[in-house]
C-alpha cells in the first residue's frame, strides 16, 4: 500500500469511499473459532491414537471433552478470544499456550487424584497435548494471515482520522504505520488551529483539515473511524466534537492521555454504570486472589516438607554456634501497609527491630560465621514459608523491608508504598535482577522499587513460576561464588 495514499493526504478526493464495506462480525467469528478449537482438541486425540495404533476408546473421548471444558475456562481467563487488530501473533500464541497447558495440567492432576490414569497411555496423552497446541496455532495463525492478506489488498479496511495534532496522535500514527496489516488507512489529522492559535504544532504531524472539514468528511462517508486524542482538560471541546459527529455514521473513539500518570494495574470499571479507571490498584481480582493463594499453599507445603529435616539441622546449628534465639522475628510492612512479623533463622549476634535498623553489609561484624553461610545460601529465609502458610506473605512478591526502612524510604522515593498493594514475598522480580541484600545507595533502592512495581503491573502465575526458577538458579550460583544474599 502506497504511503502517499495511506498517510498525509492533502486532498479529500484521495479518500477511498469504498473502504470499510466489510463490517466486522466479531461475536460470530469468535463463536466459529471456539467451535474449531473444540474440534481441534478431538482431532488431536484422534491423530495421537492413530499414530500409536490405539483404538479410540471412550476413556480418551472423556479426556478430550474434559480438555475442551477446561480449555474454555482458561481461554476466558487468559483472554484468548479477546483479540484486537493491533496485537502481535506472538502475544496471542503465548496466551493460547498459557490456557492450553494450564488446562492439561489441571486435567492430569484430577486424573491422578481420581486414579483414572491407568487405562490411558502417557505417550498418547503427551502427543495429544502437543498436537492440540499445534492445531491451535495453525488455526489462529491462519485466521490472522487470511485477514491480514485481505487487508493488505485493501479489503476489510477502515479509513481513520485523528483529532488533535499532539504527541499521542503521533504515537497512534506510528503504531498504524508499523502495522499495515491492521487494515487502517490514515486520512490524516484534523485540528482547528484558529481555536488554539498559541498551541505548538508537534513536528511530524500533518493537518489535512479543520474540524469543519472533519464533520463534512464524516457525513460524506469518507472517514470510518475517528480517534480523538485531545487532552483530558479539553472536556467541553471533546463533547462538542462528539455531538457534531453524532450526525454521521462514523465510529468515534476517545484516547485519554493516561500516560501522564504512573499507572499500577490500570483497568476500566463501572459503578452503577459510571465508568472509572483504577490508577493504583492490586493486580488480583477475586479469581486471581484464589489462584495466588492456592499457589502459595501448594508450593509452600511442598517446599516446607522438603526442607523439614534441613531446617531442623539449621536450627541446631544456629543454637550451637552462637548464643541467642534460633529464630529472628522482625516487624515489617505487609499487604496494604499492615504490620506483620517476618521469621528468619538468626544469622547475626543482634536482633534489631527498633526505630533505627542498620542493613547488613558485606563482611558485617554482626554476622556470625554460620550466619554468613545461611545468608550466602539464603537458607536463613526458610522459616518464611510458615509466614506464607499463615497468609501474611507470598512465595513471590516484593521483599518486605523493616518498618524503620519503610518510614525512611517512603519519604525519598515516589510511589514507594505502592509495593504494598500485594503481599510481600520470599523472593521477587528485583531479586532475580541482582538487587538482593544490601542497598547501600538511594539509586539501588529506587531500582529495586522499580522492579517491585513492574511485578505488580505485569503479574501472572507464569511470572511467579519464572521468578521461583530463576531464584533457585541465582541462589545456587551465589552459594558457589560466595556472594551474600
C-alpha positions in Angstrom: 0.0 0.0 0.0 1.5 3.4 -1.1 2.4 5.6 1.9 1.3 8.7 -0.1 -2.2 7.3 -0.1 -2.1 5.9 3.5 -0.6 8.9 5.2 -0.6 12.7 5.0 -3.1 13.0 2.1 -3.8 16.7 1.3 -6.9 16.2 -0.8 -10.1 14.7 0.3 -10.5 13.3 -3.2 -7.9 10.7 -2.4 -10.0 9.2 0.3 -11.3 5.8 -0.7 -15.1 5.8 -0.2 -15.2 2.1 -0.8 -13.2 1.2 2.3 -14.9 -0.4 5.2 -17.5 -2.2 3.1 -17.0 -5.4 5.0 -18.1 -4.8 8.6 -16.7 -6.9 11.5 -18.8 -9.7 13.0 -16.6 -10.3 16.0 -19.0 -12.2 18.1 -19.9 -14.6 15.2 -16.3 -15.1 14.3 -15.3 -15.8 17.9 -18.1 -18.4 18.1 -16.8 -20.2 15.0 -13.2 -20.0 16.2 -14.3 -21.6 19.6 -16.0 -24.4 17.8 -12.9 -25.0 15.6 -10.8 -25.1 18.7 -13.1 -27.7 20.2 -12.8 -29.8 17.1 -9.0 -29.4 17.2 -8.9 -31.0 20.6 -10.8 -34.0 19.4 -8.8 -34.2 16.2 -5.6 -34.0 18.1 -6.6 -37.0 20.2 -7.6 -39.0 17.1 -4.2 -38.2 15.5 -2.3 -39.3 18.6 -4.2 -42.6 18.8 -3.8 -43.3 15.1 0.0 -42.7 15.3 0.4 -45.2 18.1 -2.2 -47.6 16.7 -4.6 -47.3 19.7 -8.3 -47.8 19.5 -10.4 -44.7 20.1 -11.8 -45.8 23.4 -14.4 -44.0 25.4 -11.8 -43.0 28.1 -9.9 -40.9 25.5 -13.1 -39.2 24.4 -13.8 -38.3 28.0 -10.3 -36.9 28.3 -10.8 -34.8 25.2 -14.1 -33.4 26.3 -12.6 -32.6 29.7 -9.8 -30.9 28.0 -12.3 -28.8 25.9 -14.2 -27.7 29.1 -11.0 -26.8 31.0 -9.5 -25.0 28.0 -12.7 -23.0 27.6 -12.3 -21.8 31.2 -8.6 -20.9 30.9 -9.1 -19.4 27.5 -11.6 -16.9 29.0 -9.2 -16.3 32.0 -6.3 -15.6 29.7 -8.5 -13.7 27.2 -7.5 -15.9 24.2 -10.6 -14.8 22.3 -10.4 -11.1 23.2 -8.1 -10.0 20.4 -7.7 -6.8 18.6 -6.2 -5.9 15.2 -3.0 -4.3 16.7 -1.9 -7.3 18.7 1.1 -9.4 17.6 0.5 -13.1 17.0 3.2 -13.9 19.5 1.1 -12.4 22.2 -1.9 -14.4 21.2 0.1 -17.6 20.9 1.5 -17.1 24.4 -2.0 -16.7 25.8 -3.1 -19.9 24.0 -0.1 -21.7 25.5 -1.0 -20.5 29.0 -4.6 -21.6 28.6 -4.0 -25.0 27.0 -1.1 -26.2 29.2 -2.9 -24.9 32.3 -5.9 -27.0 31.2 -3.8 -30.1 30.6 -2.0 -29.7 33.9 -5.3 -29.4 35.9 -6.7 -32.4 34.0 -3.7 -34.6 34.7 -3.8 -33.7 38.4 -7.5 -34.6 38.6 -6.9 -37.9 36.7 -4.1 -38.7 39.1 -6.2 -37.9 42.2 -9.2 -39.9 40.9 -6.9 -42.8 39.9 -8.1 -42.7 36.3 -4.6 -42.7 34.7 -4.1 -46.5 34.4 -6.2 -47.2 31.3 -4.6 -44.2 29.5 -1.3 -44.2 27.5 1.1 -41.5 28.6 2.5 -41.3 25.1 -0.9 -40.7 23.6 -1.8 -38.0 26.2 1.6 -36.3 25.7 1.2 -36.3 21.9 -2.4 -35.2 22.2 -1.2 -32.2 24.2 1.4 -31.2 21.6 -1.0 -31.9 18.6 -3.8 -29.7 20.1 -1.4 -26.8 20.7 0.0 -27.0 17.2 -3.5 -27.1 15.7 -4.5 -24.1 17.8 -1.5 -22.2 16.4 -2.3 -23.2 12.9 -6.0 -22.2 13.3 -5.4 -18.9 14.9 -2.4 -18.0 12.8 -4.2 -19.0 9.6 -7.2 -16.8 10.6 -4.9 -13.8 11.1 -2.9 -14.5 7.9 -6.1 -14.6 5.8 -7.4 -11.4 7.4 -4.1 -9.6 7.0 -3.8 -10.6 3.4 -7.3 -9.3 2.7 -6.5 -6.0 4.4 -3.2 -5.6 2.6 -5.2 -5.9 -0.6 -7.4 -3.1 0.5 -10.3 -5.2 1.7 -11.9 -5.0 5.2 -10.1 -1.8 5.7 -11.0 1.3 7.8 -10.2 4.9 7.0 -9.1 6.6 10.2 -8.9 10.2 11.2 -7.1 11.7 14.2 -8.4 14.7 16.0 -5.6 16.5 17.7 -2.1 17.4 16.4 -0.2 16.2 19.5 2.2 13.6 20.8 -0.5 11.0 21.5 -1.8 11.3 17.9 1.7 10.9 16.6 2.2 7.8 18.7 -1.1 6.4 17.3 0.0 7.2 13.7 3.4 5.4 14.2 1.5 2.3 15.5 -0.6 2.2 12.4 2.4 2.8 10.2 4.4 0.0 11.8 1.5 -2.5 11.3 -0.1 -2.0 7.8 -1.8 -5.4 8.1 -4.3 -3.9 10.6 -6.2 -2.5 7.6 -6.3 1.1 8.9 -5.7 3.8 6.3 -4.9 7.1 7.9 -6.7 10.1 6.3 -4.7 12.5 8.4 -5.0 14.9 11.4 -7.9 17.3 11.9 -7.4 20.3 14.2 -9.0 23.7 14.4 -5.9 25.9 14.6 -7.9 29.1 14.9 -9.4 28.0 18.1 -5.9 27.4 19.7 -3.5 29.8 18.0 -0.8 29.6 20.7 -0.5 25.8 20.7 2.7 24.5 19.3 2.3 22.0 16.4 4.1 18.7 17.0 6.8 18.0 14.5 5.9 15.3 12.0 2.1 15.9 12.3 0.4 16.9 9.0 -3.0 18.5 9.5 -5.3 17.9 6.5 -8.2 20.0 7.6 -10.2 21.8 10.3 -12.9 20.3 12.5 -15.5 21.6 10.0 -13.7 19.6 7.3 -13.8 16.5 9.6 -17.6 16.8 10.0 -18.0 17.1 6.3 -15.9 14.1 5.5 -17.7 12.1 8.2 -21.1 12.9 6.8 -19.9 12.1 3.3 -18.7 8.6 4.4 -15.0 9.4 3.6 -14.0 8.5 7.2 -14.9 5.3 9.1 -13.2 5.8 12.4 -12.4 9.0 14.3 -9.8 8.9 17.2 -10.0 11.9 19.5 -6.6 12.4 21.2 -7.2 15.8 22.9 -6.1 16.3 26.5 -8.3 15.5 29.5 -8.6 19.2 30.2 -10.4 19.8 26.8 -13.7 18.3 28.1 -16.0 20.8 26.6 -14.2 20.7 23.2 -14.4 16.9 23.1 -18.1 16.9 24.0 -18.7 19.4 21.2 -16.8 17.2 18.6 -18.7 14.1 19.7 -22.1 15.9 19.4 -21.2 17.0 15.9 -20.1 13.5 14.8 -23.3 12.1 16.1 -24.8 13.4 12.9 -22.9 10.8 10.9 -22.3 7.1 11.0 -18.6 7.1 11.9 -17.2 5.1 14.9 -15.8 7.5 17.4 -13.0 6.7 19.9 -11.6 8.9 22.7 -8.0 8.2 23.6 -7.3 9.8 27.0 -3.7 10.5 27.8 -3.3 8.3 30.9 0.5 8.2 30.2 0.9 11.2 32.3 0.1 9.0 35.4 2.2 6.3 36.9 -0.5 3.7 36.5 -0.5 0.5 38.5 -2.7 -2.3 37.2 -4.9 0.3 35.4 -8.2 -1.1 34.2 -11.7 0.1 33.4 -14.5 -0.5 35.9 -18.1 0.7 36.3 -20.0 1.7 39.4 -23.7 1.5 38.6 -23.0 2.5 35.0 -20.4 5.2 36.0 -17.1 4.4 34.2 -14.0 4.7 36.4 -10.3 4.0 35.8 -8.2 2.4 38.5 -4.9 4.2 38.8 -3.3 2.5 41.8 -4.8 -1.0 42.5 -3.8 -4.5 43.3 -3.4 -6.9 40.3 -5.6 -9.5 41.9 -9.3 -9.8 41.4 -11.3 -12.5 43.2 -10.2 -15.3 40.9 -6.5 -14.2 40.8 -6.5 -13.9 44.6 -7.7 -17.5 44.9 -5.1 -18.7 42.3 -2.3 -16.8 44.1 -3.3 -18.3 47.5 -3.5 -21.8 46.0 -0.1 -21.3 44.6 1.3 -20.3 48.0 -0.4 -23.1 49.8 0.6 -25.9 47.4 4.1 -24.8 46.8 4.7 -23.6 50.3 3.6 -27.0 51.7 5.8 -28.8 49.2 8.9 -26.7 50.0 8.3 -26.9 53.8 8.0 -30.7 53.6 11.2 -31.0 51.5 13.0 -28.6 53.9 11.8 -30.1 57.2 15.0 -32.0 58.0 17.4 -29.3 56.7 15.6 -26.8 58.9 16.0 -28.9 62.0 19.7 -29.2 61.3 20.0 -25.4 60.6 18.1 -24.7 63.9 20.6 -26.9 65.7 23.5 -25.2 64.0 22.3 -21.7 65.0 21.8 -22.8 68.6 25.2 -24.4 68.9 27.3 -21.7 67.1 26.1 -18.6 68.9 24.0 -17.5 72.0 20.5 -16.3 71.4 17.2 -17.4 69.9 17.1 -19.7 66.8 14.5 -17.5 65.0 14.8 -13.8 64.4 11.4 -12.1 64.3 11.2 -8.6 62.8 8.3 -6.2 62.3 7.8 -5.4 58.6 5.0 -4.0 56.4 2.7 -6.4 54.7 -0.3 -6.2 52.4 -1.9 -2.7 52.5 0.9 -1.5 54.8 -0.2 -3.6 57.8 2.5 -4.6 60.2 3.4 -8.3 60.1 6.1 -10.4 61.9 8.6 -12.0 59.5 10.6 -15.0 60.6 14.2 -15.9 59.7 16.9 -18.0 61.1 19.1 -15.8 63.2 22.3 -15.0 61.3 23.6 -12.1 63.4 24.6 -11.6 67.0 22.0 -8.9 67.4 18.2 -8.8 66.8 17.5 -5.2 65.8 13.8 -4.2 65.4 13.6 -0.6 66.6 13.2 2.8 65.1 16.7 2.5 63.6 17.8 -0.7 61.8 21.2 -0.8 60.1 21.2 -3.0 56.9 23.6 -5.9 56.9 26.7 -5.3 54.8 29.3 -7.4 53.2 31.8 -8.7 55.9 29.5 -7.2 58.6 31.0 -7.9 62.0 27.5 -8.6 63.4 27.0 -11.7 61.2 28.1 -15.0 62.8 30.3 -17.4 60.7 27.4 -19.9 60.5 25.0 -16.9 59.7 27.2 -15.9 56.8 26.8 -19.3 55.3 23.0 -19.1 55.8 22.8 -15.7 54.2 25.0 -16.7 51.3 22.8 -19.6 50.5 19.5 -17.9 51.5 18.8 -20.7 54.0 18.0 -18.1 56.6 14.8 -17.3 54.7 13.3 -20.8 55.0 11.1 -20.0 58.1 9.3 -17.5 56.0 7.4 -20.4 54.4 5.5 -20.5 57.7 4.6 -16.9 57.0 3.4 -18.0 53.6 1.1 -20.7 55.0 -0.2 -18.2 57.6 -1.2 -15.9 54.8 0.9 -12.8 55.7 3.4 -13.4 52.9 3.6 -15.0 49.4 6.4 -17.0 47.9 6.8 -14.3 45.2 6.3 -10.6 45.8 8.2 -7.5 46.8 10.7 -8.3 49.6 9.4 -6.9 52.9 11.6 -4.2 54.5 12.0 -3.4 58.2 9.5 -0.8 59.4 12.3 1.7 60.0 13.4 1.4 56.4 9.9 1.8 55.1 9.4 5.0 57.0 12.8 6.3 55.7 12.5 5.4 52.0 8.8 6.3 51.6 9.8 10.0 52.0 12.5 9.8 49.4 11.1 7.5 46.6 7.7 8.5 45.0 5.4 5.5 44.8 7.4 3.5 47.4 4.3 2.4 49.3 2.6 1.1 46.2 4.7 -2.1 46.6 2.4 -2.9 49.4 -0.6 -3.4 47.1 0.4 -7.1 47.1 1.6 -9.4 49.9 5.4 -9.3 50.4 7.3 -12.3 49.1 10.3 -14.5 49.9 11.7 -13.6 46.5 10.7 -11.2 43.8 11.5 -9.7 40.4 14.0 -7.3 41.9 16.0 -10.2 43.5 16.4 -12.1 40.2 17.7 -8.9 38.6 20.5 -8.6 41.1 19.0 -6.3 43.7 19.5 -8.7 46.6 20.7 -8.0 50.1 22.2 -4.6 50.8 21.0 -1.4 49.1 23.8 1.0 50.2 22.7 3.8 47.8 19.4 5.5 47.1 19.7 4.7 43.4 19.8 1.0 44.2 16.7 1.2 46.3 15.0 3.1 43.5 15.9 0.4 41.1 14.6 -2.3 43.5 11.3 -0.4 43.8 11.0 -0.1 40.0 11.2 -3.9 39.7 8.7 -4.3 42.5 6.2 -2.0 40.7 6.9 -3.8 37.4 6.0 -7.1 39.1 2.7 -5.6 40.2 1.9 -4.2 36.8 2.7 -7.5 34.9 1.8 -10.2 37.5 0.8 -13.6 36.3 1.2 -17.2 37.6 3.7 -17.8 34.9 5.8 -14.8 36.0 5.8 -16.3 39.5 7.0 -19.7 38.3 9.7 -18.0 36.3 10.9 -16.0 39.3 10.9 -19.1 41.5 13.0 -21.0 38.9 15.5 -18.1 38.4 15.7 -17.6 42.2 16.9 -21.2 42.6 19.5 -20.6 39.8 20.6 -17.3 41.4 20.9 -18.8 44.9 22.9 -21.8 43.7 25.2 -19.5 41.7 25.6 -17.1 44.7 26.4 -20.0 47.0 29.1 -21.3 44.7 30.6 -17.8 44.2 30.4 -16.9 47.8 28.0 -13.9 47.4 25.9 -12.8 50.3 22.2 -12.8 49.6 
